[in-house]
Amino acid sequence: MEMIKLFDDYEILLTGFNRAKYIKNMQVFKEKYKDALTELYRQSKEEYRSFCEAVYKRYSFLGKVGKMKKKDLNLFMIYYIFPSMLLKGEDNAEKEMAHTGCDSLLETWNSFFDTDISYLEYPVILEGFNDKLFGVF
């Protein structure tokens, strides 16, 4: 399954997380995993379930995904997978399809991993970064 490769570099991409690094990492991520993201973009509910099962199996130990690992996987979904899917939409129909795909994957992910995450679009995430702390640092 090509899509599972999306998680190959997740630990590296979440390390030293700041605005500049996120912008650079997102560009590299989208280019490196272009084919896998295209595959993920238009999946059915059953295929999203298979994707979640593959991720779960890859990162579980003794049949469970640990709390810290689950937190990291959730963050990766929020900051890289969902925004990348939403960036694929070029026109209104494509954007609507991207949101529908994200909604379906989100519902499947939350159910499969017993979690309650949401997704955001890339520009919204960028707005959330502060380059300075209290305007000083």
C-alpha positions as a Markdown table, in Angstrom:
| # | Residue | x | y | z |
|---|---|---|---|---|
| 1 | Met | 0.0 | 0.0 | 0.0 |
| 2 | Glu | 1.6 | 3.2 | -1.2 |
| 3 | Met | -0.3 | 5.4 | 1.2 |
| 4 | Ile | 1.4 | 4.0 | 4.3 |
| 5 | Lys | 4.6 | 5.5 | 3.1 |
| 6 | Leu | 3.2 | 8.9 | 4.1 |
| 7 | Phe | 4.2 | 8.1 | 7.7 |
| 8 | Asp | 7.8 | 7.2 | 6.9 |
| 9 | Asp | 9.2 | 10.5 | 8.0 |
| 10 | Tyr | 6.6 | 11.6 | 10.5 |
| 11 | Glu | 9.0 | 11.7 | 13.5 |
| 12 | Ile | 11.4 | 13.9 | 11.6 |
| 13 | Leu | 8.7 | 16.2 | 10.3 |
| 14 | Leu | 7.3 | 16.8 | 13.9 |
| 15 | Thr | 10.8 | 17.6 | 15.4 |
| 16 | Gly | 11.7 | 21.2 | 16.2 |
| 17 | Phe | 8.3 | 22.4 | 15.1 |
| 18 | Asn | 8.1 | 26.1 | 14.2 |
| 19 | Arg | 6.6 | 28.2 | 11.4 |
| 20 | Ala | 9.7 | 28.3 | 9.1 |
| 21 | Lys | 10.4 | 24.7 | 9.5 |
| 22 | Tyr | 6.8 | 23.7 | 9.0 |
| 23 | Ile | 6.6 | 25.6 | 5.7 |
| 24 | Lys | 9.8 | 24.0 | 4.5 |
| 25 | Asn | 8.8 | 20.5 | 5.7 |
| 26 | Met | 5.3 | 20.8 | 4.1 |
| 27 | Gln | 6.9 | 21.6 | 0.7 |
| 28 | Val | 9.3 | 18.7 | 1.0 |
| 29 | Phe | 6.5 | 16.4 | 2.2 |
| 30 | Lys | 4.1 | 17.3 | -0.6 |
| 31 | Glu | 6.8 | 16.8 | -3.2 |
| 32 | Lys | 8.3 | 13.6 | -1.8 |
| 33 | Tyr | 4.9 | 11.9 | -1.3 |
| 34 | Lys | 3.1 | 13.4 | -4.2 |
| 35 | Asp | 2.0 | 10.0 | -5.6 |
| 36 | Ala | 0.8 | 8.7 | -2.2 |
| 37 | Leu | -1.1 | 11.9 | -1.5 |
| 38 | Thr | -2.8 | 11.6 | -4.9 |
| 39 | Glu | -3.7 | 8.0 | -4.0 |
| 40 | Leu | -5.1 | 9.1 | -0.6 |
| 41 | Tyr | -7.0 | 12.0 | -2.0 |
| 42 | Arg | -9.8 | 10.0 | -3.6 |
| 43 | Gln | -10.3 | 6.9 | -1.5 |
| 44 | Ser | -13.5 | 5.3 | -0.4 |
| 45 | Lys | -14.6 | 4.8 | 3.2 |
| 46 | Glu | -13.4 | 1.2 | 3.1 |
| 47 | Glu | -10.0 | 2.2 | 1.7 |
| 48 | Tyr | -9.6 | 4.8 | 4.5 |
| 49 | Arg | -10.4 | 2.0 | 6.9 |
| 50 | Ser | -7.6 | -0.1 | 5.3 |
| 51 | Phe | -5.3 | 2.9 | 5.6 |
| 52 | Cys | -6.1 | 3.3 | 9.3 |
| 53 | Glu | -5.6 | -0.4 | 9.9 |
| 54 | Ala | -2.2 | -0.3 | 8.2 |
| 55 | Val | -1.1 | 2.7 | 10.3 |
| 56 | Tyr | -2.3 | 1.0 | 13.4 |
| 57 | Lys | -0.6 | -2.2 | 12.6 |
| 58 | Arg | 2.7 | -0.5 | 11.7 |
| 59 | Tyr | 2.8 | 1.5 | 15.0 |
| 60 | Ser | 1.2 | -0.9 | 17.5 |
| 61 | Phe | 3.1 | -2.9 | 20.1 |
| 62 | Leu | 1.4 | -5.9 | 21.5 |
| 63 | Gly | -1.8 | -4.9 | 19.6 |
| 64 | Lys | -2.0 | -1.4 | 21.0 |
| 65 | Val | -0.7 | 2.0 | 19.9 |
| 66 | Gly | 0.9 | 3.8 | 22.9 |
| 67 | Lys | -0.4 | 7.1 | 24.1 |
| 68 | Met | 2.6 | 9.1 | 23.0 |
| 69 | Lys | 2.8 | 7.4 | 19.6 |
| 70 | Lys | -1.0 | 8.0 | 19.2 |
| 71 | Lys | -0.5 | 11.7 | 20.0 |
| 72 | Asp | 2.3 | 12.0 | 17.5 |
| 73 | Leu | 0.3 | 10.2 | 14.8 |
| 74 | Asn | -2.7 | 12.5 | 15.5 |
| 75 | Leu | -0.5 | 15.6 | 15.2 |
| 76 | Phe | 0.9 | 14.3 | 11.9 |
| 77 | Met | -2.6 | 13.8 | 10.6 |
| 78 | Ile | -3.6 | 17.3 | 11.7 |
| 79 | Tyr | -0.5 | 19.2 | 10.4 |
| 80 | Tyr | 0.5 | 17.2 | 7.3 |
| 81 | Ile | -2.0 | 14.6 | 6.0 |
| 82 | Phe | -5.2 | 16.7 | 6.1 |
| 83 | Pro | -3.7 | 20.0 | 5.0 |
| 84 | Ser | -2.0 | 18.2 | 2.1 |
| 85 | Met | -5.3 | 16.6 | 1.0 |
| 86 | Leu | -7.0 | 20.0 | 1.2 |
| 87 | Leu | -4.3 | 21.7 | -0.9 |
| 88 | Lys | -4.9 | 19.2 | -3.7 |
| 89 | Gly | -8.2 | 20.9 | -4.6 |
| 90 | Glu | -7.7 | 23.3 | -7.6 |
| 91 | Asp | -11.3 | 24.3 | -8.4 |
| 92 | Asn | -14.5 | 24.3 | -6.3 |
| 93 | Ala | -15.5 | 20.8 | -7.3 |
| 94 | Glu | -12.0 | 19.5 | -6.3 |
| 95 | Lys | -12.0 | 21.4 | -3.1 |
| 96 | Glu | -15.4 | 20.0 | -2.2 |
| 97 | Met | -14.1 | 16.5 | -3.0 |
| 98 | Ala | -11.0 | 17.2 | -0.8 |
| 99 | His | -13.2 | 18.2 | 2.1 |
| 100 | Thr | -15.4 | 15.2 | 1.6 |
| 101 | Gly | -12.4 | 13.0 | 1.6 |
| 102 | Cys | -11.0 | 14.7 | 4.8 |
| 103 | Asp | -14.4 | 14.3 | 6.5 |
| 104 | Ser | -14.5 | 10.6 | 5.7 |
| 105 | Leu | -10.9 | 9.9 | 6.7 |
| 106 | Leu | -11.3 | 12.0 | 9.9 |
| 107 | Glu | -14.4 | 10.0 | 10.9 |
| 108 | Thr | -12.6 | 6.7 | 10.2 |
| 109 | Trp | -9.4 | 7.8 | 11.9 |
| 110 | Asn | -11.2 | 9.0 | 15.0 |
| 111 | Ser | -13.3 | 5.8 | 15.3 |
| 112 | Phe | -10.3 | 3.5 | 14.6 |
| 113 | Phe | -7.9 | 5.3 | 17.0 |
| 114 | Asp | -10.6 | 6.1 | 19.6 |
| 115 | Thr | -9.7 | 9.8 | 19.4 |
| 116 | Asp | -11.4 | 13.1 | 18.6 |
| 117 | Ile | -9.2 | 15.2 | 16.4 |
| 118 | Ser | -10.2 | 17.7 | 13.7 |
| 119 | Tyr | -8.5 | 19.1 | 10.7 |
| 120 | Leu | -7.5 | 22.5 | 9.5 |
| 121 | Glu | -6.5 | 24.0 | 6.2 |
| 122 | Tyr | -2.8 | 24.9 | 5.7 |
| 123 | Pro | -3.3 | 28.8 | 5.8 |
| 124 | Val | -5.2 | 28.5 | 9.1 |
| 125 | Ile | -2.3 | 26.4 | 10.6 |
| 126 | Leu | 0.2 | 29.0 | 9.4 |
| 127 | Glu | -1.8 | 31.7 | 11.1 |
| 128 | Gly | -1.5 | 29.8 | 14.4 |
| 129 | Phe | 2.2 | 30.1 | 14.6 |
| 130 | Asn | 3.8 | 32.9 | 16.4 |
| 131 | Asp | 7.2 | 34.0 | 15.3 |
| 132 | Lys | 7.7 | 35.9 | 18.5 |
| 133 | Leu | 6.6 | 35.1 | 22.0 |
| 134 | Phe | 4.8 | 38.1 | 23.5 |
| 135 | Gly | 6.5 | 40.3 | 20.8 |
| 136 | Val | 9.9 | 39.9 | 22.5 |
| 137 | Phe | 11.6 | 36.6 | 21.4 |
